[in-house]
C-alpha cells in the first residue's frame, strides 16, 4: 500500500486495524470518508500548478490556465460529491 494512502487510512482506522483479519468488513461510512480523503489529496496537487502558472506565464496565459485548473478541480468535486 502506498505510504500516503496508509497515512490517510490511519486518520480513520487505527494502524492495527489493517492487520486484523476482518479488514474486509469496513463500514460504508468509513470507506466513504477514506475515498473523500484521497480525492481531497488529489485536489491539493493542483496548488503547485497554480503557483507555477502564476510565476512562469504572462497574464493572458495565467487567466486561461488558472481558469482551466479551477474548472477541473470543480468537476472533480462535483463528480465525487465533495464539498468544501
C-alpha positions as CSV (number, residue, x, y, z in Angstrom):
1,X,0.0,0.0,0.0
2,X,1.2,3.5,-0.9
3,X,2.6,5.3,2.3
4,X,0.4,8.3,1.7
5,X,-2.7,6.1,1.4
6,X,-1.8,4.4,4.6
7,X,-1.4,7.8,6.3
8,X,-4.9,8.8,5.1
9,X,-6.3,5.5,6.2
10,X,-4.8,5.9,9.6
11,X,-6.8,9.1,10.0
12,X,-9.9,6.9,10.0
13,X,-8.7,3.5,11.3
14,X,-6.0,2.6,13.9
15,X,-2.8,1.1,12.5
16,X,-3.5,-2.3,14.0
17,X,-6.9,-2.4,12.2
18,X,-5.1,-3.0,8.9
19,X,-3.6,-6.2,10.2
20,X,-6.9,-7.5,11.6
21,X,-8.5,-10.5,9.8
22,X,-11.8,-8.6,9.4
23,X,-10.5,-5.7,7.4
24,X,-12.8,-6.7,4.5
25,X,-15.8,-5.7,6.7
26,X,-15.2,-2.0,6.8
27,X,-18.2,0.2,7.4
28,X,-19.5,2.1,4.3
29,X,-19.2,5.4,6.2
30,X,-15.5,4.7,6.8
31,X,-14.9,3.8,3.2
32,X,-16.7,6.9,2.0
33,X,-14.5,9.1,4.3
34,X,-11.4,7.3,3.1
35,X,-12.3,7.9,-0.5
36,X,-13.1,11.6,0.2
37,X,-9.6,12.0,1.8
38,X,-8.0,10.5,-1.3
39,X,-10.0,12.8,-3.6
40,X,-9.1,15.9,-1.5
41,X,-5.4,14.8,-1.6
42,X,-5.6,14.7,-5.4
43,X,-7.3,18.2,-5.4
44,X,-4.4,19.6,-3.4
45,X,-2.0,18.5,-6.1
46,X,-3.3,21.4,-8.2
47,X,-1.9,24.0,-5.7
48,X,1.7,23.7,-7.0
49,X,0.4,24.0,-10.6
50,X,-1.3,27.3,-9.7
51,X,1.9,28.7,-8.2
52,X,3.8,27.6,-11.3
53,X,1.5,29.2,-13.7
54,X,1.3,32.5,-11.7
55,X,5.1,32.9,-11.8
56,X,6.1,31.5,-15.2
57,X,3.4,32.7,-17.7
58,X,2.2,36.0,-18.9
59,X,-1.1,37.4,-17.6
60,X,-3.2,36.2,-20.5
61,X,-1.9,32.6,-20.2
62,X,-2.3,32.8,-16.4
63,X,-6.0,33.6,-16.7
64,X,-6.7,30.8,-19.1
65,X,-4.7,28.2,-17.3
66,X,-5.9,29.1,-13.8
67,X,-9.5,29.0,-15.0
68,X,-8.9,25.6,-16.5
69,X,-7.4,24.3,-13.2
70,X,-10.3,25.8,-11.3
71,X,-12.8,24.1,-13.7
72,X,-11.0,20.8,-13.4
73,X,-11.0,20.8,-9.6
74,X,-14.6,21.9,-9.5
75,X,-15.6,19.0,-11.8
76,X,-13.7,16.5,-9.6
77,X,-15.5,17.8,-6.6
78,X,-18.9,17.5,-8.3
79,X,-18.1,14.1,-9.7
80,X,-17.2,12.7,-6.3
81,X,-19.7,14.8,-4.3
82,X,-17.0,16.5,-2.3
83,X,-18.0,19.8,-0.7
84,X,-15.6,22.4,0.9
